Amino acid sequence: MYYDGHVHIEEEDQCYTCEYFLKGVMCPLLEALAVGVAHLEGDVLVKNCGFYVEFKRHLHLVDGAESTDNDVPPAGDDDAHTSNRPRRFHSP
């Protein structure tokens, strides 16, 4: 982390995997720097922040995704580009 008029977070900082930083929620440390309660002079490597909350992703792999009728545009939708409603599907 360094300051040049703005606070910059680097990949080596613990902030990069913190829930506050990744979800766009205002981090208490960054908020203190922004309002002037704390001052940052020079470069600092954030490794053991007391406000750190690990950001955990909740992604799951889907096995055997099968094609359904929803994958194909409905019949008769060929002239959707001339109607007033927006197109819902990309044509191949």
C-alpha distances in whole Angstrom, upper triangle without the diagonal:
4,7,10,12,10,7,5,5,6,9,9,7,10,9,10,14,14,17,15,13,15,18,17,18,16,14,15,11,10,14,14,11,13,17,16,17,14,12,9,10,9,6,5,6,7,10,13,12,16,15,15,17,18,19,22,24,27,29,32,34,38,41,43,42,46,47,48,50,47,46,49,49,52,56,57,53,54,55,51,50,53,53,51,49,45,46,44,44,44,47,47
4,7,9,8,6,5,7,8,12,12,10,13,12,14,17,17,20,18,15,18,21,19,20,17,16,16,13,11,15,14,11,13,16,15,16,13,11,7,8,6,5,6,9,10,14,16,15,18,18,18,21,21,22,26,27,31,32,36,38,41,44,46,45,49,49,51,53,49,48,51,51,54,57,58,55,55,56,53,51,54,54,52,50,47,47,46,46,45,48,48
4,6,5,5,6,9,11,15,15,14,16,15,16,20,19,21,19,17,19,22,19,20,17,16,17,13,11,14,13,10,11,14,13,15,12,9,6,7,7,7,9,12,13,17,19,17,20,20,20,23,24,24,28,29,33,34,38,40,43,46,49,47,50,51,52,54,51,49,52,52,55,58,59,55,56,56,53,51,54,54,51,49,46,47,46,47,46,49,49
4,5,7,8,12,13,17,18,17,20,18,19,22,22,24,22,19,22,24,21,22,19,19,20,17,14,16,16,12,13,15,14,17,15,12,10,9,9,10,13,15,17,21,23,21,24,23,23,26,27,27,31,32,35,36,40,42,45,48,50,49,52,52,53,55,51,50,52,52,55,58,59,55,55,55,52,50,53,53,51,49,46,47,46,47,46,49,49
4,7,9,13,16,19,20,19,21,19,20,23,23,24,21,19,22,23,20,21,18,18,19,16,13,15,15,11,10,13,12,15,14,11,10,11,12,13,15,18,19,22,24,22,24,23,24,26,28,27,31,32,35,37,40,42,45,48,51,49,52,52,53,54,51,50,52,52,55,58,58,54,54,54,51,49,52,52,49,48,45,46,45,46,45,48,49
4,6,10,13,16,18,16,18,16,17,20,19,21,18,15,18,19,16,17,15,15,16,14,10,12,13,10,9,12,12,15,13,12,10,12,12,13,14,16,16,20,22,20,22,20,21,23,24,24,27,28,32,33,37,39,41,45,47,45,48,49,50,51,47,46,49,49,51,54,55,51,52,52,48,47,49,49,47,45,42,43,42,43,42,45,46
4,7,10,13,15,12,14,12,13,17,16,18,15,12,15,17,15,15,13,12,13,11,8,10,11,8,8,12,12,14,12,10,8,10,11,10,11,13,13,16,18,16,18,17,17,20,21,21,24,26,29,30,34,36,39,42,45,44,47,47,48,50,46,46,48,48,51,54,55,51,52,52,49,47,50,50,47,46,42,43,42,43,42,45,46
4,7,10,12,10,13,10,11,15,15,17,15,12,14,16,14,16,14,13,15,13,10,13,14,11,12,16,16,17,15,13,11,12,11,10,10,11,12,15,17,16,19,17,17,19,19,19,23,24,27,28,32,34,37,40,43,41,44,45,46,48,45,43,46,46,49,52,53,49,50,50,47,46,49,49,46,44,41,42,41,41,40,43,44
4,7,8,7,9,7,7,11,11,14,13,9,11,14,13,15,13,12,14,12,10,13,15,13,13,17,17,18,16,15,12,14,13,10,10,9,9,12,15,13,17,15,14,16,16,16,19,20,24,25,29,31,34,37,40,38,42,43,44,46,43,42,44,45,48,51,52,49,49,50,47,46,49,48,46,44,41,41,40,40,39,42,42
4,5,6,9,8,7,11,12,15,15,12,13,16,16,18,17,15,17,15,13,17,18,16,17,21,21,22,19,18,14,15,13,10,10,8,9,12,15,15,18,17,15,17,17,17,19,20,24,25,28,30,33,36,39,38,41,42,44,46,43,41,44,45,48,51,52,49,50,50,47,46,49,49,48,45,42,42,40,40,39,42,42
4,5,8,8,6,9,11,15,15,12,12,16,16,18,18,16,19,17,16,19,21,19,20,24,24,25,22,21,18,19,17,13,12,10,10,11,15,15,18,18,15,16,15,15,17,18,22,22,25,27,30,33,36,35,38,40,41,44,41,39,42,43,46,50,51,48,48,49,47,45,49,49,47,45,41,41,39,39,38,41,40
4,7,8,7,10,12,16,16,14,14,18,19,20,20,17,19,17,16,20,21,19,21,24,24,24,21,20,17,18,15,12,10,7,8,8,12,13,17,17,14,16,15,16,18,19,23,24,27,29,32,35,38,37,41,42,44,47,44,42,45,46,50,53,54,51,52,53,50,49,53,52,51,48,45,44,43,42,41,44,44
4,5,6,8,10,13,13,11,13,16,16,17,16,14,15,13,13,16,17,16,18,21,21,21,18,17,14,16,14,11,9,6,5,6,9,10,13,13,11,13,13,14,17,19,22,24,27,29,33,35,38,38,41,43,44,47,44,43,46,47,50,53,55,51,52,53,50,49,53,52,51,48,45,44,42,42,42,45,45
4,5,6,7,10,11,10,11,14,15,15,15,12,14,12,13,16,17,16,18,21,21,21,18,18,16,18,17,14,11,8,5,5,7,7,11,10,8,10,9,11,14,16,20,22,25,27,31,33,37,36,40,42,43,45,43,42,45,46,49,52,54,51,52,53,50,49,53,52,50,48,44,44,42,42,41,45,45
4,5,5,8,8,6,8,11,12,12,12,9,11,10,10,13,15,14,16,19,19,19,17,17,15,18,17,14,12,10,7,8,10,8,11,10,7,9,9,10,13,15,19,21,25,27,30,33,36,36,39,40,42,44,41,40,43,44,47,50,52,48,50,51,47,47,50,49,47,45,41,41,39,40,39,43,43
4,6,9,9,7,7,11,12,13,13,12,15,13,13,16,18,17,18,21,22,22,20,20,18,20,19,16,14,11,10,11,13,12,15,13,10,11,10,9,12,14,17,19,22,24,28,30,34,33,36,37,39,41,38,37,40,41,44,48,49,46,47,48,45,44,47,47,45,42,39,39,37,37,36,40,40
4,7,9,8,7,10,12,13,14,12,15,15,15,17,19,19,20,23,24,24,22,23,21,23,22,19,16,14,11,11,12,12,14,12,9,8,6,6,9,10,14,16,19,22,25,28,31,31,34,36,37,40,37,36,39,40,43,47,48,45,46,48,45,44,48,47,45,42,39,39,36,36,36,39,39
4,5,5,6,8,10,10,11,9,12,12,12,15,16,17,18,21,22,21,20,21,19,22,22,19,16,14,11,11,11,10,11,9,6,5,5,5,9,11,15,17,21,24,27,30,33,32,36,37,38,41,38,37,40,41,44,48,49,46,48,49,45,45,48,47,45,43,39,39,37,37,37,41,41
4,6,5,6,8,8,10,9,12,13,13,15,17,18,19,21,23,22,21,23,22,25,25,22,20,18,15,15,15,12,13,10,8,6,6,4,8,10,13,16,19,22,25,29,32,31,34,35,36,38,35,35,38,39,42,45,47,44,45,46,43,43,46,45,43,40,37,37,35,35,36,39,40
4,6,6,6,5,6,5,8,10,10,11,14,15,15,17,19,19,18,20,19,22,23,21,18,17,14,15,15,12,12,9,8,7,9,8,12,13,16,19,23,26,28,32,35,34,37,38,39,40,37,37,40,41,43,47,48,45,46,47,44,43,46,45,43,40,37,38,36,36,37,40,41
4,6,5,6,7,6,10,10,9,11,14,14,14,17,19,19,18,19,18,21,21,18,17,15,13,14,15,12,14,11,9,10,10,9,12,14,17,19,23,25,28,32,35,33,37,38,38,40,37,36,39,40,43,46,47,44,45,46,43,42,45,44,42,39,36,37,35,35,35,39,40
4,5,8,10,10,14,14,13,15,18,18,18,21,23,23,22,23,21,24,24,21,19,18,15,16,17,15,17,14,12,10,10,7,10,11,14,16,19,22,25,28,31,29,33,34,35,37,33,33,36,36,39,43,44,41,42,43,40,39,42,41,39,37,34,34,31,32,32,36,36
4,6,9,10,14,15,14,15,18,19,18,21,23,23,23,24,23,26,26,24,22,21,18,19,20,17,18,14,13,11,11,8,11,11,13,15,19,22,24,28,31,29,32,33,33,35,32,32,35,35,38,41,42,39,41,41,38,38,41,40,37,35,32,32,30,31,31,35,36
4,6,8,12,13,11,12,16,16,15,17,20,21,20,22,21,24,24,23,21,20,18,20,20,17,18,15,14,13,14,12,14,15,17,19,23,25,28,31,34,32,35,36,36,37,34,34,37,37,39,43,44,40,42,42,38,38,41,40,37,35,32,33,31,32,32,36,37
4,6,9,12,10,10,14,15,14,16,19,19,19,20,20,24,25,23,21,21,18,19,19,16,16,12,12,12,13,12,15,16,18,21,24,27,30,33,36,34,37,38,38,40,36,36,39,39,42,45,46,43,44,45,41,41,44,42,40,37,34,35,33,35,35,39,40
4,6,9,7,6,10,11,10,12,15,15,15,17,17,21,22,21,19,19,16,18,18,15,15,11,12,13,15,14,17,19,21,24,28,31,33,37,40,38,41,42,42,43,40,40,43,43,45,48,49,46,47,48,44,44,46,45,42,40,37,38,37,38,38,42,43
4,5,5,6,9,10,10,12,14,14,13,15,15,19,20,18,16,16,13,15,14,11,11,8,9,10,13,13,16,19,21,24,28,31,34,37,40,39,42,43,43,45,42,42,45,45,47,51,52,48,50,50,47,46,49,48,45,43,40,41,39,40,41,44,45
4,6,5,6,9,10,11,12,11,11,13,14,18,20,19,16,17,14,15,14,10,10,7,10,11,15,16,19,22,24,27,31,34,37,40,43,42,45,46,47,48,45,45,48,48,51,54,55,52,54,54,50,50,52,51,49,46,44,44,43,44,44,48,49
4,5,5,6,9,10,11,10,8,10,11,14,16,15,13,13,10,13,12,8,9,7,10,12,15,16,20,23,26,28,32,35,38,41,44,43,47,48,48,50,47,47,50,50,52,56,57,54,55,55,52,51,54,53,50,48,45,46,44,45,45,49,50
4,5,5,6,9,10,10,9,10,10,14,15,14,13,14,12,15,15,11,12,10,12,14,16,17,21,23,26,28,32,35,37,41,44,42,46,46,47,49,45,45,48,48,50,54,55,51,52,53,49,48,51,50,48,45,43,43,42,43,43,46,47
4,5,5,6,8,9,9,11,12,16,18,18,16,17,15,18,17,14,14,12,14,16,18,19,22,24,27,30,33,36,39,43,45,44,47,48,48,50,46,46,49,49,51,54,55,52,53,53,50,49,51,50,47,45,43,44,42,44,44,48,49
4,5,5,6,5,5,8,10,14,16,17,15,17,15,18,17,13,13,12,15,17,20,21,25,27,30,33,36,39,42,45,48,47,50,51,52,53,50,50,52,52,55,58,59,55,57,57,53,52,55,54,51,49,46,47,46,47,48,51,52
4,6,5,6,5,6,7,11,13,14,13,15,14,17,17,14,15,14,16,18,21,22,26,28,31,33,37,40,42,46,49,47,50,51,52,53,50,50,52,52,55,58,59,55,56,56,53,52,54,54,51,49,46,47,46,47,47,50,51
4,6,8,8,9,10,13,16,16,16,18,17,20,20,17,18,16,18,20,22,22,26,28,31,33,37,40,42,46,48,47,50,50,51,52,48,48,51,50,53,56,57,53,54,54,51,49,52,51,48,46,44,45,44,45,45,49,50
4,6,8,9,12,15,18,19,18,21,19,22,22,19,19,17,20,22,24,25,29,30,33,36,39,42,45,48,51,49,52,53,53,54,51,51,53,53,55,59,59,55,57,56,53,52,54,53,50,48,46,47,46,48,48,51,53
4,5,6,9,12,16,17,17,19,18,22,21,18,19,18,20,23,26,27,30,32,35,38,41,44,47,51,53,52,55,56,56,57,54,54,56,56,58,62,62,58,60,59,56,55,57,56,53,51,49,50,49,51,51,54,55
4,7,10,13,17,18,17,19,18,20,19,16,16,16,19,21,25,26,30,32,35,38,41,44,47,50,53,52,55,56,57,58,55,54,57,57,59,63,64,60,61,61,58,57,59,58,55,53,51,52,51,52,52,56,57
4,7,10,13,14,13,16,14,17,17,14,15,15,17,20,23,25,28,31,34,36,40,43,46,49,52,51,54,55,56,58,54,54,57,57,59,63,64,60,61,61,58,57,59,58,56,54,51,52,51,52,52,55,56
4,6,10,12,11,15,14,18,18,16,17,17,19,22,25,26,30,32,35,38,41,44,47,50,53,52,55,56,57,59,55,55,57,57,60,63,64,60,61,61,58,57,59,59,56,54,51,52,51,52,52,55,56
4,6,8,8,11,12,15,16,14,17,17,18,21,23,25,28,30,34,36,40,42,45,48,51,50,53,54,55,57,54,53,56,56,59,62,63,59,60,60,57,56,58,58,56,54,51,51,50,51,50,54,54
4,7,8,12,13,17,18,17,19,20,21,25,26,27,31,33,37,38,42,44,47,50,53,52,56,57,58,60,56,55,58,58,61,64,65,62,62,62,59,58,60,60,58,56,53,54,52,53,52,55,56
4,7,10,13,16,18,17,20,21,21,25,26,27,30,32,36,38,41,43,46,49,52,51,54,55,57,59,55,54,57,57,60,64,64,61,61,62,59,57,60,60,58,56,53,53,52,52,51,54,54
4,7,10,13,15,15,19,19,19,22,23,24,27,29,33,34,38,40,43,46,49,48,51,52,54,56,53,51,54,55,58,61,62,59,59,60,57,55,58,58,56,54,51,51,50,50,49,52,52
4,6,9,11,12,15,16,16,19,20,21,25,27,31,32,36,38,41,44,47,46,50,51,53,55,52,50,53,54,57,61,62,58,59,60,56,55,58,58,56,54,51,51,49,49,48,52,52
4,6,9,10,14,15,14,17,17,19,22,24,28,29,33,35,38,41,44,43,47,48,50,52,49,48,51,52,55,59,60,57,57,58,55,54,57,57,55,53,50,49,48,48,47,50,50
4,6,6,10,11,10,13,14,16,19,22,25,27,30,33,36,39,42,42,45,47,48,51,48,47,50,51,54,57,59,55,56,57,54,53,56,56,54,51,48,48,46,46,46,49,49
4,6,10,11,9,12,13,15,18,21,24,26,29,31,35,38,41,41,45,46,48,50,48,47,50,51,54,58,59,56,57,58,55,55,58,57,56,53,50,49,47,47,47,50,50
4,6,9,8,11,12,15,18,21,24,27,30,32,36,38,42,42,46,47,49,51,49,48,51,52,55,59,60,57,59,60,57,56,59,59,57,54,51,51,48,48,48,52,52
4,5,5,9,11,14,17,20,24,26,29,32,36,38,42,41,45,47,48,50,47,47,50,51,54,57,59,56,57,58,55,54,57,56,54,52,49,49,47,47,47,50,51
4,6,9,12,15,18,21,24,27,30,33,36,39,43,42,46,48,49,51,48,48,51,52,55,58,60,57,58,59,56,56,59,57,55,52,50,50,48,48,48,52,52
4,6,10,12,16,19,22,25,28,31,34,37,41,40,44,45,46,48,45,45,48,49,51,55,57,53,55,56,52,52,55,54,52,49,46,46,44,45,45,49,49
4,6,9,12,16,19,22,25,28,31,34,38,37,41,42,43,46,43,42,46,47,49,53,54,51,53,54,51,50,53,52,50,47,44,45,42,43,43,46,47
4,6,9,13,15,18,22,25,28,31,34,34,37,39,40,42,40,39,43,44,46,50,52,49,50,52,48,48,51,50,48,45,42,42,40,40,41,44,45
4,6,10,13,15,19,22,25,28,31,31,34,36,37,40,37,37,41,42,44,48,50,47,49,50,47,47,50,49,47,44,41,41,38,38,39,42,42
4,7,10,12,16,19,22,25,29,28,31,33,34,37,34,33,37,38,41,44,46,43,45,46,43,43,46,45,44,40,37,37,34,35,35,38,38
4,6,9,12,16,19,22,25,25,28,30,31,34,32,31,35,36,39,42,45,42,44,45,42,42,46,45,43,40,37,36,33,33,34,37,37
4,6,9,12,15,19,22,21,25,27,28,30,28,28,31,33,35,39,41,38,40,42,39,39,42,41,40,37,34,33,30,30,30,33,33
4,7,10,13,16,19,19,22,24,25,28,26,25,29,31,33,37,39,37,38,40,37,38,41,40,39,36,33,32,29,28,29,32,32
4,7,10,13,16,15,19,21,22,25,23,22,26,28,31,34,37,34,36,38,35,36,39,38,38,34,31,30,26,26,26,29,29
4,6,10,13,13,16,19,20,23,22,21,25,27,30,33,36,34,35,38,35,36,40,39,38,35,32,30,27,26,27,29,29
4,6,10,10,14,16,18,22,20,19,23,26,28,32,34,32,34,37,34,35,39,38,38,35,32,30,26,25,25,27,27
4,7,6,10,13,15,18,17,17,20,23,25,29,32,30,32,34,32,34,37,36,36,33,30,28,24,23,24,26,25
4,6,9,12,15,18,18,17,21,24,26,29,32,31,33,36,34,35,39,38,39,35,32,30,26,25,25,27,25
4,6,9,12,16,16,15,18,22,24,26,30,29,30,33,32,34,37,37,37,34,31,29,25,23,24,25,23
4,7,9,13,13,12,15,18,21,23,27,25,27,30,28,30,33,33,34,30,28,25,21,19,20,21,20
4,6,10,11,10,13,16,18,21,24,23,25,28,27,29,32,31,33,29,27,24,21,19,19,20,19
4,7,8,6,9,13,15,17,20,20,21,25,23,25,29,28,29,26,24,21,18,15,16,17,16
4,5,6,8,11,12,15,18,18,20,23,22,24,27,26,27,24,22,19,16,15,16,17,17
4,5,6,8,9,11,15,15,17,20,19,22,24,23,25,22,20,17,14,13,15,15,16
4,5,7,8,12,15,14,16,19,17,20,22,21,22,19,17,15,11,10,13,14,15
4,7,9,12,15,14,15,19,17,19,22,22,23,20,18,14,11,9,11,11,12
4,6,9,12,11,12,15,15,17,20,19,21,18,17,13,11,8,10,9,10
4,6,9,7,9,12,11,13,16,16,17,15,13,10,8,6,8,8,10
4,6,6,9,12,11,14,16,15,17,15,14,11,10,9,12,11,13
4,6,8,10,11,14,15,15,18,16,16,13,13,12,14,12,14
4,5,7,8,12,12,12,15,14,15,12,13,12,14,13,15
4,6,5,9,10,10,13,11,11,9,9,9,11,10,13
4,6,8,9,10,13,13,12,10,11,10,11,9,11
4,5,6,7,10,11,11,10,12,12,13,11,14
4,5,5,8,7,7,6,9,10,11,11,14
4,6,8,8,8,7,10,11,11,11,14
4,7,9,10,10,13,14,15,14,18
4,6,8,9,12,14,15,15,19
4,7,9,12,15,16,17,21
4,7,9,12,14,16,19
4,6,9,11,13,17
4,6,8,10,13
4,7,10,13
4,6,9
4,6
4
